[in-house]
Amino acid sequence: MKIMHIAEPFATGVLSFLIDITKRQVETNEIYILYGIRPLTPKNVEELFDMRIHLIKINSFNGAINTVLNPKAYCEVYRWYKNIKPDIVHFHSSASGFIGRWLLPCNKIPTFYTPHGYSFLMRDGSEMKRFIFWLIEYLSAQRPSTTIACSEGEYLEAMKLSKNSTYVNNGIDICELESFVREIHKIQKPVSVCTSGRILYQKNPRLFNEIARLLPEVNFIWIGEGELKTELTSPNITITGWIKREEALRIIRNVDFFILPSLWEGLPISLLEAMYLRKICLVSDVIGNRDVIKHGVNGLICNSASEYADAIRKIVSGQIDGKKMSNVASCDIVENYNIDLMAQKYSEIYEDKRKEKK
């Protein structure tokens, strides 16, 4: 079976997702990925994929809005669709989802769309901008294509747009991470906290900085780079810049806490990895984060800088059993968020839809 993935944003969470899912799919299918380069796309991106996968760079994929407004993008996608003649097409994120659902004959072949975080949930734009994103998603959702959300929270949003929706939780390759697992026996001082990702509005660097200021005796690390790094002014914060994945995993391995104070998410791969690595996870109360973190069971959900700081203090002092939460979190990943389970569910959804189309 030929599966064609279309991914305009070939970076961060979408890239991680495709690396893992296609690693499984290529064992029994012929896999094609049409992709566009973003500033955060690794220079060696082709080396990250199985050699059997056909990677096709689309030069007209150049950011979400520019791609949607570029007639060449539609022409290139359609030309490759006609050449490949796929049995399944899967669109990833908003630009690919818009182009694919309106351009390709969704009534004839099984097509699927995964938002990886709906654009209209972003909080860095005006109400009008968010409404336009919602309207685009609503109209596109009426096309005969199935939305596969990446978390239960995203699924609930998808169902408001179209009943032709389902969800499969994101999963991670736990075998790849096994050597980076460190059992927490007792938190040693100085306490260390980290997060990872691009330093931009979505990831809430201002709140991260406030938490660090409230805990001057704690070492804070931001793994990543970004345009808002000037907001990270607290002297106990270290910014690593973009580093190799293995180096990032070594840093996460040696910290005590992982925090994710995001303003919105899909279902963050970085959080799943931190949970498997037995980090004590503190997150914001948004879709994706709250789908995976059950407050007081496998992590904590916080709403302000003082709540994050108080939670860290209580865990360090032993008032809250952080070790127990981190162990539960790791078991949750093994049972519910592993890549093999994810790949199996996608395969079942693909096959069911193929049978419907026949």
C-alpha positions in Angstrom: 0.0 0.0 0.0 1.2 3.5 -0.9 0.9 6.1 1.9 1.6 9.7 1.1 2.1 12.2 4.0 1.9 15.9 3.3 3.7 18.1 5.9 4.3 21.8 5.2 5.8 22.3 8.7 8.7 19.8 8.7 9.9 20.7 12.1 9.4 20.2 15.9 6.4 18.0 16.9 5.3 17.2 13.3 8.8 16.1 12.4 9.1 13.9 15.5 5.7 12.4 14.8 6.6 11.5 11.2 10.0 10.1 12.0 8.4 7.7 14.5 5.2 6.7 12.6 6.9 6.1 9.3 9.6 4.0 10.9 6.8 1.5 11.6 4.7 2.1 8.4 7.6 1.5 6.0 7.9 -2.1 7.2 4.7 -3.0 5.3 4.0 0.0 3.1 5.6 2.3 0.5 5.9 5.7 2.2 6.2 9.1 0.6 6.5 12.4 2.4 6.0 15.8 0.7 7.6 18.3 3.0 8.6 22.0 3.2 11.6 23.5 5.0 11.1 25.7 8.0 13.8 27.6 10.0 13.7 24.9 12.6 14.0 22.0 10.2 17.3 20.2 10.9 19.9 20.5 8.2 20.4 16.7 8.2 16.6 16.0 8.1 16.8 13.3 5.5 19.3 11.3 7.6 16.7 11.1 10.4 14.4 8.9 8.3 14.6 5.3 7.2 16.4 5.0 3.8 13.4 3.3 2.3 11.2 6.4 2.7 10.7 8.7 -0.3 11.3 12.2 0.9 10.1 14.9 -1.6 10.9 18.5 -0.9 8.3 21.0 -2.0 9.9 24.3 -2.7 6.6 26.2 -2.7 5.9 25.1 0.9 7.1 28.2 2.7 5.2 28.9 6.0 1.5 28.3 6.6 0.0 31.5 5.1 2.5 31.8 2.2 1.8 28.2 1.3 -1.9 28.5 1.3 -1.8 31.6 -0.9 0.8 30.2 -3.3 -0.7 28.6 -6.5 2.5 26.7 -7.1 2.0 24.7 -3.9 -1.3 23.4 -5.2 0.3 22.5 -8.6 3.2 20.7 -7.0 1.1 18.7 -4.6 -1.3 17.6 -7.3 1.5 16.7 -9.7 3.1 14.4 -7.1 -0.3 13.0 -6.2 -0.9 12.0 -9.8 2.6 10.6 -10.1 2.5 8.5 -6.9 -1.1 7.4 -7.1 -1.3 6.8 -3.3 -3.8 4.5 -1.6 -3.8 6.7 1.5 -3.1 10.5 1.9 -2.5 12.0 5.3 -2.2 15.8 5.8 -0.4 17.3 8.8 -1.1 20.8 10.3 -3.2 23.6 9.0 -1.6 24.6 5.6 -1.3 21.0 4.4 -4.8 20.2 5.7 -6.3 23.1 3.8 -4.6 22.4 0.5 -5.0 18.7 0.6 -8.7 18.6 1.6 -9.7 21.1 -1.1 -7.3 20.0 -3.9 -7.5 16.2 -3.8 -10.4 13.9 -4.6 -11.2 13.1 -0.9 -14.5 11.3 -2.0 -12.5 8.8 -4.0 -9.5 7.9 -1.8 -9.1 7.7 2.0 -7.7 11.0 3.2 -6.9 12.0 6.8 -6.0 15.3 8.5 -4.1 15.7 11.8 -4.1 19.3 13.1 -1.2 18.8 15.6 -2.7 21.8 17.5 -5.5 23.9 15.9 -4.4 27.3 14.7 -7.6 28.9 16.2 -6.5 27.9 19.7 -3.4 30.0 19.5 -3.5 33.0 21.8 -1.0 35.3 20.2 -3.4 36.7 17.6 -6.5 38.9 17.5 -10.1 37.6 17.9 -10.6 38.2 14.2 -7.6 36.2 13.2 -8.6 33.3 15.4 -12.1 33.4 13.9 -10.7 33.3 10.4 -8.6 30.3 11.3 -11.7 28.6 12.9 -13.8 29.4 9.8 -11.2 27.9 7.5 -11.0 24.7 9.7 -14.8 24.5 9.9 -15.3 24.8 6.1 -12.4 22.4 5.4 -13.8 19.9 7.9 -17.0 19.5 5.8 -14.9 17.9 3.0 -15.0 14.0 3.0 -11.8 13.6 4.9 -11.3 12.1 8.4 -9.7 14.2 11.1 -7.4 12.2 13.4 -6.7 14.3 16.4 -3.5 13.7 18.4 -5.1 13.9 21.8 -8.5 13.6 23.4 -8.7 17.3 24.0 -7.9 18.0 20.3 -10.6 15.4 19.4 -13.2 17.3 21.3 -12.4 20.4 19.4 -12.4 18.4 16.1 -15.9 17.1 16.9 -17.2 20.6 17.1 -16.2 21.0 13.4 -17.2 17.6 12.0 -18.4 14.3 13.4 -16.1 12.6 10.9 -13.3 12.7 13.6 -11.5 10.3 15.8 -8.2 10.4 17.8 -5.0 8.5 18.3 -2.8 9.7 21.1 0.7 10.7 20.1 3.3 8.1 21.0 7.1 7.9 21.4 9.8 5.4 20.7 10.6 4.2 24.2 13.3 1.8 23.1 15.3 4.8 21.7 15.0 6.6 25.1 15.7 3.6 27.4 19.4 4.4 27.9 18.5 7.9 29.2 16.2 6.8 32.0 17.5 7.7 35.5 15.7 6.5 38.6 15.0 9.2 41.1 15.9 8.2 44.6 16.3 11.5 46.3 16.4 15.0 44.8 19.9 16.4 45.2 20.7 20.0 45.7 21.1 22.2 43.7 17.7 21.3 42.3 17.5 21.5 38.5 14.5 22.3 36.3 14.3 22.2 32.5 12.0 22.7 29.5 12.6 22.3 25.8 11.4 23.9 22.6 11.6 27.0 20.6 11.6 30.2 22.8 8.4 31.8 21.5 5.1 33.1 22.8 3.4 29.7 22.7 5.9 28.2 25.2 5.4 31.1 27.6 9.0 32.2 28.4 7.7 35.1 30.5 6.1 32.7 33.0 9.2 30.4 32.9 11.2 33.4 33.9 8.8 34.3 36.7 9.1 30.8 38.1 12.9 31.0 38.0 12.9 34.4 39.9 10.8 32.9 42.6 13.3 30.0 43.1 16.8 31.7 42.9 18.4 28.7 44.5 17.2 26.4 41.7 19.0 25.9 38.3 16.7 26.4 35.3 17.6 25.2 31.8 15.8 26.1 28.6 16.8 23.6 25.9 16.4 25.5 22.6 16.6 28.9 21.0 14.1 31.5 19.8 13.2 35.1 19.2 11.9 35.7 22.7 15.0 34.5 24.6 15.5 38.2 25.8 12.5 37.5 28.2 14.6 34.9 30.0 16.5 37.4 32.2 16.6 35.6 35.6 20.3 34.9 36.4 19.6 31.2 37.3 18.4 30.4 33.7 20.8 28.7 31.2 19.8 28.7 27.5 21.5 25.9 25.6 20.6 27.1 22.0 19.9 24.4 19.5 21.8 21.2 20.4 21.8 17.6 19.1 19.0 15.4 20.3 21.4 13.1 22.3 22.8 16.1 24.1 19.3 17.4 25.0 18.3 14.0 26.3 21.4 13.8 28.5 20.4 17.2 30.0 16.9 16.0 30.6 18.2 12.8 32.1 20.1 14.7 34.8 17.4 17.2 35.9 14.8 16.7 38.5 11.8 18.5 37.1 10.4 19.2 33.6 8.0 22.0 33.3 5.8 23.0 30.3 4.0 26.3 30.9 2.6 26.5 27.3 -0.3 28.7 26.3 -1.6 26.0 23.9 -0.5 22.6 22.7 -1.5 19.6 20.6 0.0 16.7 22.5 3.6 17.6 23.2 6.2 15.0 22.4 8.7 16.7 24.7 6.3 16.1 27.6 5.8 12.4 26.8 9.5 11.9 26.6 10.1 13.6 29.9 7.4 11.5 31.6 9.0 8.3 30.3 12.4 9.5 31.5 10.9 9.7 35.0 11.1 13.5 35.4 8.6 15.2 37.8 6.4 17.0 35.3 4.6 20.3 36.0 2.4 21.7 33.2 -0.1 24.4 32.3 -3.8 23.7 32.1 -4.2 23.5 28.3 -5.3 20.9 25.8 -2.6 18.3 25.3 -1.0 18.9 28.7 -4.1 18.1 30.7 -5.0 15.1 28.5 -1.8 13.4 29.6 -1.1 14.8 33.1 -3.6 13.8 35.8 -3.1 16.3 38.6 -1.5 14.7 41.7 -1.3 11.3 40.0 1.4 11.4 37.3 2.3 15.1 37.6 0.9 18.5 38.5 -1.1 21.1 36.7 -0.3 24.7 37.6 -1.9 28.0 36.8 0.6 30.6 38.0 4.3 31.2 38.7 3.6 30.9 42.5 1.8 27.5 42.0 4.8 26.1 40.0 7.2 27.4 42.6 5.2 26.1 45.6 4.8 22.7 44.0 8.6 22.4 43.4 9.3 23.4 47.0 6.8 20.9 48.4 8.2 18.1 46.3 11.8 18.9 47.3 10.8 19.0 51.0 8.9 15.7 50.7 5.4 17.1 51.3 4.4 15.8 47.9 5.8 12.4 46.7 7.4 13.4 43.4 9.1 10.0 42.9 5.7 8.2 43.0 4.3 10.6 40.4 7.3 10.2 38.1 7.1 6.4 38.3 3.3 6.4 37.5 4.0 8.8 34.6 6.6 6.5 33.1 4.3 3.5 33.3 1.5 5.6 31.6 3.8 6.2 28.6 4.6 2.6 28.3 1.0 1.5 28.4 -0.8 4.3 26.5 1.7 6.5 24.6 4.2 4.3 22.9 4.8 4.4 19.2 3.9 0.7 18.5 0.4 1.3 19.9 0.1 4.5 17.9 1.1 2.9 14.7 -1.3 0.0 15.2 -4.2 2.3 15.7 -3.4 4.4 12.6 -3.1 1.2 10.6 -6.6 0.1 11.8 -8.1 3.5 10.9 -6.5 3.5 7.5 -7.7 0.0 6.7 -11.3 0.6 7.9 -11.6 3.7 5.7 -10.2 1.8 2.7 -12.9 -0.8 3.1 -15.5 1.9 3.2 -14.3 3.5 0.0 -14.4 0.2 -1.9 
